[in-house]
């Protein structure tokens, strides 16, 4: 079955950087668009970034554009999110996700906390 395991979260000061990773298994990773989402306390889960199967087309939400970079390693079935110039508003649980046959799958998430 589909398994997505996020890692790389933590506590960082404003202006700092983190690199999130997502290890995927249970499906043919190289054939699917992959996504990063985030959910702050008391808020709905929001789409942050997407990347096409080949890795040459990416999209970002307005709040992270220019600061975050999504990438993928199809050989190793891994998705990444490089987050730079982090702000306190970036504090959230970050999830990687994939949609297969109309069903959305997410991992357990990794906590990112941006604070002094």
SESEKE-618085 format. One line per 5 residues: number of its first residue (from 0); their letters; for each residue x, y, z of N, C-alpha, C. Coordinates in nm, 2 decimals. Layout:
BEGIN
NUM> a> X/Y/Z/X/Y/Z/X/Y/Z ~ ...
***
This chain:
BEGIN
0> xxxxx> 0.08/-0.12/0.00/0.00/0.00/0.00/0.09/0.12/0.00 ~ 0.03/0.24/-0.03/0.10/0.36/-0.03/0.15/0.40/0.11 ~ 0.28/0.43/0.11/0.34/0.48/0.24/0.42/0.60/0.21 ~ 0.40/0.70/0.29/0.48/0.83/0.28/0.53/0.86/0.42 ~ 0.66/0.88/0.43/0.72/0.90/0.56/0.80/1.03/0.55
5> xxxxx> 0.75/1.13/0.62/0.82/1.26/0.62/0.93/1.27/0.73 ~ 1.03/1.35/0.71/1.13/1.37/0.81/1.20/1.51/0.78 ~ 1.27/1.55/0.88/1.35/1.68/0.86/1.30/1.80/0.93 ~ 1.18/1.79/1.00/1.13/1.90/1.07/1.21/1.93/1.19 ~ 1.17/2.04/1.26/1.24/2.08/1.38/1.21/2.22/1.42
10> xxxxx> 1.29/2.27/1.51/1.27/2.40/1.56/1.38/2.49/1.50 ~ 1.35/2.60/1.44/1.44/2.69/1.38/1.41/2.83/1.40 ~ 1.50/2.92/1.41/1.48/3.06/1.43/1.43/3.13/1.30 ~ 1.36/3.24/1.31/1.32/3.31/1.19/1.44/3.34/1.11 ~ 1.43/3.33/0.98/1.54/3.35/0.88/1.62/3.22/0.86
15> xxxxx> 1.60/3.12/0.93/1.67/2.99/0.92/1.62/2.91/0.80 ~ 1.68/2.79/0.79/1.64/2.70/0.68/1.62/2.56/0.74 ~ 1.54/2.48/0.67/1.52/2.34/0.69/1.50/2.27/0.56 ~ 1.54/2.14/0.56/1.51/2.06/0.44/1.43/1.94/0.48 ~ 1.31/1.93/0.43/1.22/1.82/0.45/1.24/1.71/0.35
20> xxxxx> 1.22/1.59/0.39/1.22/1.48/0.30/1.10/1.39/0.32 ~ 1.07/1.32/0.21/0.95/1.23/0.21/0.99/1.10/0.14 ~ 1.00/0.99/0.21/1.03/0.86/0.15/0.90/0.79/0.11 ~ 0.89/0.76/-0.02/0.76/0.70/-0.07/0.78/0.56/-0.11 ~ 0.68/0.48/-0.09/0.68/0.34/-0.13/0.53/0.29/-0.16
25> xxxxx> 0.52/0.18/-0.22/0.39/0.12/-0.24/0.32/0.17/-0.37 ~ 0.39/0.25/-0.45/0.34/0.29/-0.58/0.45/0.33/-0.67 ~ 0.43/0.35/-0.80/0.53/0.39/-0.89/0.56/0.54/-0.88 ~ 0.65/0.57/-0.80/0.67/0.71/-0.76/0.69/0.80/-0.88 ~ 0.77/0.75/-0.98/0.81/0.84/-1.09/0.69/0.87/-1.18
30> xxxxx> 0.58/0.82/-1.16/0.46/0.84/-1.25/0.36/0.94/-1.20 ~ 0.39/0.99/-1.07/0.29/1.07/-1.01/0.34/1.21/-0.97 ~ 0.25/1.31/-0.99/0.27/1.44/-0.93/0.27/1.43/-0.78 ~ 0.37/1.49/-0.71/0.38/1.49/-0.57/0.36/1.63/-0.51 ~ 0.31/1.63/-0.39/0.27/1.76/-0.33/0.32/1.77/-0.18
35> xxxxx> 0.35/1.89/-0.14/0.37/1.92/0.00/0.25/2.01/0.05 ~ 0.20/1.97/0.16/0.09/2.05/0.23/0.14/2.09/0.37 ~ 0.07/2.18/0.43/0.10/2.21/0.57/-0.03/2.25/0.64 ~ -0.03/2.22/0.77/-0.15/2.25/0.85/-0.10/2.31/0.98 ~ -0.14/2.44/1.00/-0.11/2.51/1.12/-0.22/2.48/1.22
40> xxxxx> -0.20/2.49/1.35/-0.30/2.46/1.46/-0.43/2.54/1.43 ~ -0.54/2.46/1.43/-0.67/2.53/1.42/-0.70/2.57/1.28 ~ -0.62/2.53/1.18/-0.64/2.57/1.04/-0.65/2.44/0.95 ~ -0.70/2.46/0.84/-0.72/2.35/0.74/-0.58/2.32/0.68 ~ -0.57/2.21/0.62/-0.45/2.17/0.55/-0.45/2.24/0.42
45> xxxxx> -0.33/2.30/0.39/-0.32/2.38/0.27/-0.21/2.33/0.18 ~ -0.23/2.34/0.05/-0.13/2.30/-0.05/-0.02/2.40/-0.05 ~ 0.10/2.36/-0.04/0.22/2.45/-0.04/0.29/2.44/-0.18 ~ 0.31/2.32/-0.23/0.39/2.31/-0.35/0.36/2.18/-0.42 ~ 0.38/2.18/-0.55/0.36/2.06/-0.63/0.47/2.04/-0.73
50> xxxxx> 0.50/1.92/-0.77/0.60/1.89/-0.87/0.55/1.78/-0.96 ~ 0.58/1.80/-1.09/0.53/1.70/-1.18/0.62/1.57/-1.18 ~ 0.57/1.46/-1.25/0.65/1.34/-1.24/0.80/1.35/-1.28 ~ 0.82/1.43/-1.39/0.96/1.45/-1.44/1.04/1.54/-1.35 ~ 0.98/1.62/-1.27/1.05/1.71/-1.18/1.09/1.84/-1.25
55> xxxxx> 1.03/1.87/-1.37/1.07/1.99/-1.44/0.96/2.10/-1.44 ~ 0.85/2.07/-1.36/0.74/2.17/-1.35/0.70/2.18/-1.21 ~ 0.71/2.29/-1.15/0.68/2.31/-1.01/0.59/2.43/-0.99 ~ 0.51/2.42/-0.88/0.42/2.53/-0.84/0.43/2.55/-0.69 ~ 0.41/2.68/-0.66/0.42/2.72/-0.51/0.30/2.81/-0.48
60> xxxxx> 0.26/2.80/-0.35/0.16/2.89/-0.30/0.23/3.03/-0.29 ~ 0.15/3.13/-0.29/0.21/3.27/-0.29/0.29/3.30/-0.16 ~ 0.25/3.23/-0.06/0.31/3.26/0.07/0.45/3.20/0.08 ~ 0.49/3.11/0.00/0.62/3.05/0.01/0.70/3.07/-0.12 ~ 0.64/3.12/-0.23/0.72/3.13/-0.35/0.84/3.22/-0.33
65> xxxxx> 0.95/3.17/-0.39/1.08/3.24/-0.37/1.16/3.21/-0.25 ~ 1.09/3.13/-0.16/1.16/3.09/-0.04/1.18/2.94/-0.03 ~ 1.08/2.87/-0.08/1.08/2.72/-0.08/1.11/2.66/-0.21 ~ 1.17/2.55/-0.22/1.20/2.48/-0.34/1.17/2.33/-0.33 ~ 1.08/2.28/-0.41/1.04/2.14/-0.41/1.13/2.07/-0.51
70> xxxxx> 1.17/1.95/-0.48/1.24/1.87/-0.58/1.21/1.72/-0.55 ~ 1.26/1.64/-0.64/1.23/1.49/-0.63/1.35/1.41/-0.68 ~ 1.36/1.29/-0.63/1.46/1.20/-0.67/1.39/1.07/-0.71 ~ 1.36/1.06/-0.84/1.28/0.94/-0.88/1.35/0.81/-0.86 ~ 1.48/0.81/-0.87/1.56/0.69/-0.85/1.54/0.64/-0.71
75> xxxxx> 1.55/0.73/-0.61/1.54/0.69/-0.47/1.40/0.71/-0.41 ~ 1.30/0.74/-0.49/1.16/0.75/-0.45/1.15/0.85/-0.33 ~ 1.21/0.97/-0.35/1.21/1.07/-0.24/1.17/1.20/-0.29 ~ 1.10/1.27/-0.21/1.05/1.41/-0.23/1.12/1.50/-0.13 ~ 1.15/1.62/-0.17/1.22/1.71/-0.08/1.15/1.85/-0.08
80> xxxxx> 1.17/1.92/0.03/1.12/2.06/0.03/1.23/2.14/0.10 ~ 1.30/2.22/0.03/1.40/2.31/0.09/1.33/2.44/0.13 ~ 1.34/2.47/0.25/1.27/2.59/0.31/1.38/2.69/0.36 ~ 1.38/2.80/0.30/1.47/2.91/0.34/1.40/3.03/0.39 ~ 1.47/3.12/0.45/1.41/3.25/0.50/1.28/3.22/0.58
85> xxxxx> 1.28/3.12/0.67/1.16/3.08/0.74/1.11/3.19/0.82 ~ 0.97/3.19/0.83/0.90/3.29/0.91/0.82/3.22/1.02 ~ 0.78/3.30/1.12/0.70/3.23/1.22/0.57/3.18/1.16 ~ 0.52/3.24/1.06/0.39/3.20/0.99/0.41/3.06/0.92 ~ 0.53/3.02/0.90/0.56/2.89/0.84/0.54/2.77/0.94
90> xxxxx> 0.52/2.80/1.07/0.50/2.70/1.17/0.38/2.62/1.14 ~ 0.40/2.49/1.13/0.29/2.40/1.09/0.34/2.25/1.09 ~ 0.25/2.16/1.07/0.29/2.02/1.04/0.29/2.01/0.89 ~ 0.40/1.96/0.83/0.41/1.95/0.69/0.40/1.80/0.65 ~ 0.32/1.79/0.54/0.28/1.66/0.49/0.32/1.65/0.34
95> xxxxx> 0.37/1.53/0.30/0.38/1.51/0.16/0.26/1.43/0.12 ~ 0.22/1.44/0.00/0.09/1.38/-0.05/0.10/1.34/-0.19 ~ 0.01/1.24/-0.22/0.00/1.20/-0.36/-0.15/1.16/-0.38 ~ -0.20/1.19/-0.50/-0.33/1.15/-0.54/-0.32/1.03/-0.64 ~ -0.39/0.92/-0.60/-0.39/0.80/-0.69/-0.54/0.76/-0.71
100> xxxxx> -0.58/0.75/-0.83/-0.71/0.71/-0.86/-0.82/0.78/-0.78 ~ -0.80/0.91/-0.77/-0.89/1.00/-0.71/-0.89/1.00/-0.56 ~ -0.79/0.93/-0.50/-0.78/0.92/-0.35/-0.65/0.99/-0.31 ~ -0.66/1.08/-0.21/-0.54/1.15/-0.16/-0.48/1.07/-0.04 ~ -0.35/1.06/-0.05/-0.27/0.99/0.06/-0.17/1.09/0.11
105> xxxxx> -0.16/1.08/0.25/-0.06/1.17/0.31/0.03/1.08/0.41 ~ 0.14/1.13/0.45/0.22/1.07/0.55/0.17/1.12/0.69 ~ 0.25/1.09/0.79/0.21/1.13/0.93/0.25/1.27/0.96 ~ 0.33/1.33/0.87/0.37/1.47/0.89/0.49/1.49/0.97 ~ 0.55/1.60/0.96/0.67/1.64/1.04/0.65/1.79/1.08
110> xxxxx> 0.67/1.81/1.21/0.65/1.94/1.27/0.76/2.04/1.24 ~ 0.72/2.15/1.19/0.82/2.26/1.17/0.77/2.38/1.26 ~ 0.86/2.42/1.35/0.84/2.53/1.44/0.94/2.64/1.41 ~ 0.89/2.76/1.38/0.98/2.87/1.36/0.96/2.97/1.47 ~ 1.06/2.99/1.56/1.04/3.07/1.68/1.18/3.11/1.73
115> x> 1.17/3.23/1.80/1.30/3.27/1.86/1.33/3.19/1.98
***
